[in-house]
């Protein structure tokens, strides 16, 4: 579900207070969910009305050139506050490895709204699903002091043997650079318990760097309330090699006083 986030640009989605998430987790029971980890892009679907979807990566590793960074945690909270609408909050913790002059920071923060413009195959209807997402990139803690903005369009089509999601985004980064993003996600059959997945994207932050990236991985749908994912990414960022390991989980929660909600698959 999440909006594109590149190696060289600010995250598309935003962060909420950890205390709020902790209260929700303690107060509510799990509900079905299947959000869009471990991708850079997202799908043309939103959390169901009065449902909370949580995407969590306890820890990951990024190696770009000689620099290695442990990302812990990375989390996204999606709130279905109205039919076909969700609010998205995200943040990412970073621990530089072997760099004593750098300390822990929290970045890739912002807030966005996502809206399904056309209900299609992801909503159990005919034809493509179409969505848009737009939001603000917020300052981080110990990094990324500026403010930016982003808008994207997403088209998804589910077939019997595969599902394809196309993403296009335009961003004004925190340091006031224009950034363009084009990406595609390809999944195996949605009925498989473990389905292979892949993603490619191209990103150009004007005046800074171009990124070409590919990811391969898998999503394990344990049951209606829990899924695990893993992804291995290789990219060229401004001509420099970058590699990343991503692993996490997705689960859903009902909002207080909500009726039962149907999760996207």
C-alpha positions in Angstrom: 0.0 0.0 0.0 2.7 2.2 0.5 3.8 4.9 -1.9 7.1 4.7 -3.7 10.2 5.3 -1.6 13.7 5.4 -3.3 17.2 5.1 -2.1 17.9 8.7 -3.2 14.7 10.4 -2.3 12.4 11.1 0.6 9.7 8.5 1.5 6.3 8.9 0.0 4.4 8.1 3.1 4.4 9.5 6.5 4.8 8.6 10.3 2.4 8.5 13.2 3.2 8.6 16.9 4.5 5.2 18.2 2.4 5.6 21.3 -0.8 5.7 19.2 0.2 2.5 17.4 1.0 0.8 20.7 -2.4 1.7 22.1 -4.1 0.4 19.1 -2.2 -2.9 19.2 -3.0 -3.4 22.9 -6.7 -2.4 22.6 -7.8 -4.3 19.5 -7.8 -7.8 18.1 -6.2 -8.7 14.8 -8.2 -8.5 11.5 -7.4 -9.7 8.0 -4.8 -7.7 6.1 -2.4 -7.9 3.1 -0.6 -4.7 2.5 2.2 -3.8 0.1 5.5 -4.8 1.6 8.3 -5.3 0.5 7.9 -3.0 -2.5 9.0 0.5 -3.3 5.7 1.1 -5.1 2.2 0.3 -4.0 -1.2 -1.0 -5.3 -4.4 0.6 -6.3 -6.2 -0.4 -3.1 -6.7 1.1 0.3 -7.4 -0.2 3.8 -11.1 -1.1 4.3 -13.3 1.5 5.9 -12.8 1.6 9.7 -9.8 -0.7 9.4 -6.1 -0.2 10.4 -3.4 -1.9 8.4 0.1 -2.1 9.8 3.2 -2.9 7.8 6.3 -3.5 9.9 9.9 -4.3 9.2 11.7 -5.0 12.5 15.1 -4.7 10.8 16.8 -4.5 7.4 20.2 -3.8 5.9 21.2 -1.4 3.1 24.8 -1.3 1.7 25.5 1.5 -0.7 29.1 1.8 -1.7 31.2 1.5 1.4 28.4 2.5 3.7 26.2 0.0 5.5 23.1 1.0 7.4 20.7 -1.1 9.6 17.1 0.1 9.2 15.2 -0.6 12.4 12.3 -0.3 12.6 10.5 0.6 9.4 6.7 0.9 9.8 3.7 2.2 8.0 0.2 2.7 9.4 -2.8 2.9 7.0 -6.1 4.1 8.4 -9.3 3.5 6.4 -11.1 6.6 7.6 -13.7 6.7 4.7 -14.9 4.3 1.9 -12.1 4.2 -0.7 -9.9 6.5 1.3 -7.0 5.9 3.7 -4.5 8.1 5.6 -0.9 6.8 5.5 1.8 7.4 8.1 5.4 6.2 7.9 8.8 6.5 9.5 12.1 4.7 9.2 14.9 4.3 11.9 18.5 4.2 10.7 21.6 2.9 12.5 24.8 3.6 10.6 27.1 0.6 10.9 30.8 1.1 11.5 30.4 5.0 11.2 31.2 6.4 14.7 30.7 9.9 13.5 27.0 9.2 12.7 24.2 8.3 15.1 20.7 6.9 15.1 18.2 8.9 13.1 14.6 8.8 12.0 13.8 9.7 8.4 11.5 9.0 5.5 8.7 10.6 7.4 5.6 12.3 6.0 1.8 12.0 5.8 -0.4 11.2 2.7 -3.9 10.4 1.6 -4.7 7.7 -0.9 -8.0 7.4 -2.8 -9.3 4.7 -5.1 -10.6 6.6 -8.2 -11.9 3.5 -10.0 -12.8 0.2 -8.4 -11.6 -2.8 -10.5 -10.1 -6.2 -10.1 -8.5 -5.5 -6.7 -12.0 -4.7 -5.5 -13.5 -7.9 -7.0 -14.9 -5.9 -10.0 -14.0 -5.9 -13.7 -11.2 -4.0 -15.3 -8.2 -2.2 -13.8 -8.2 -0.6 -10.4 -7.0 3.1 -10.4 -5.8 5.1 -7.4 -4.0 8.3 -6.5 -1.9 9.3 -3.5 -0.7 12.7 -2.4 1.1 14.0 0.7 3.7 16.0 2.5 7.3 14.9 3.3 8.1 15.8 6.9 11.4 16.6 8.6 13.2 13.7 10.2 15.0 13.4 13.6 18.7 13.9 13.1 18.4 13.9 9.3 16.3 15.3 6.4 15.4 18.7 7.9 13.4 20.0 5.0 9.8 19.7 3.9 8.6 18.4 0.5 5.5 17.2 -1.3 4.5 14.3 -3.6 1.7 13.0 -5.8 1.4 9.7 -7.6 -0.9 7.6 -9.8 -1.3 3.8 -9.5 -3.0 1.3 -11.9 -3.4 -2.4 -10.9 -4.8 -5.3 -12.8 -5.3 -8.8 -11.4 -5.4 -11.8 -13.7 -5.8 -15.5 -12.9 -2.0 -16.1 -13.1 -0.5 -12.8 -12.0 -1.2 -9.3 -10.7 0.5 -6.2 -12.1 0.8 -2.7 -10.4 2.1 0.3 -12.3 3.3 3.4 -10.4 4.2 6.9 -11.5 5.1 9.7 -9.0 6.3 13.3 -9.0 8.0 14.7 -5.9 9.5 17.9 -4.6 12.2 16.6 -2.2 13.0 18.1 1.2 16.0 19.8 -0.4 13.8 21.3 -3.1 14.8 19.0 -6.0 12.3 17.7 -8.6 12.1 13.9 -8.6 10.3 11.5 -11.0 9.5 7.8 -10.3 8.3 5.0 -12.6 7.9 1.5 -11.3 6.2 -1.8 -11.9 5.4 -4.7 -9.5 4.6 -8.2 -10.8 3.2 -10.9 -8.5 2.5 -14.6 -8.8 -1.1 -16.0 -8.5 -3.0 -14.4 -5.6 -4.4 -17.8 -4.6 -1.0 -19.2 -3.8 0.0 -19.5 -0.1 3.5 -18.3 -1.0 3.7 -16.2 -4.1 6.9 -14.9 -5.8 7.1 -11.2 -6.5 9.4 -8.8 -8.4 9.7 -5.0 -8.9 11.6 -2.7 -11.1 11.7 1.1 -11.0 13.5 4.1 -12.4 13.9 7.3 -10.4 15.5 10.6 -11.4 16.2 13.2 -8.8 17.1 16.1 -11.0 20.5 17.6 -10.3 21.3 14.8 -7.9 21.2 11.2 -9.0 19.4 8.6 -11.1 18.4 5.2 -9.6 17.7 2.0 -11.5 16.5 -0.8 -9.2 15.2 -4.4 -9.2 13.8 -6.5 -6.4 12.9 -10.2 -6.2 11.2 -11.8 -3.2 8.2 -13.6 -1.9 5.0 -13.0 0.2 3.8 -15.8 2.6 0.1 -15.4 3.4 0.0 -17.3 6.7 -3.7 -16.8 7.2 -6.3 -14.1 6.9 -4.7 -12.0 9.7 -1.0 -12.3 9.0 1.5 -12.3 6.1 5.3 -12.3 6.0 7.5 -11.0 3.2 11.1 -10.9 2.1 12.9 -9.1 -0.7 16.4 -8.7 -2.1 17.1 -5.5 -4.0 20.0 -4.4 -6.2 20.2 -0.9 -7.5 22.5 1.6 -9.2 22.3 5.0 -7.5 24.2 7.7 -9.3 26.4 5.0 -10.8 27.1 3.5 -7.3 26.0 0.0 -6.4 23.4 -0.4 -3.6 22.0 -3.6 -2.1 19.3 -4.1 0.4 17.6 -7.0 2.3 14.0 -6.4 3.4 12.0 -8.7 5.6 8.8 -7.9 7.5 5.2 -8.6 8.2 1.7 -7.1 7.7 -1.4 -7.4 9.9 -4.7 -5.7 10.2 -6.7 -4.3 13.1 -10.3 -3.0 13.3 -10.8 0.6 14.5 -12.8 1.0 17.7 -16.6 0.7 17.3 -16.1 -0.6 13.8 -18.1 -3.2 11.9 -16.2 -6.2 10.4 -14.1 -5.2 7.5 -13.0 -7.1 4.4 -9.2 -7.0 3.7 -7.7 -6.6 0.3 -5.8 -9.7 -0.8 
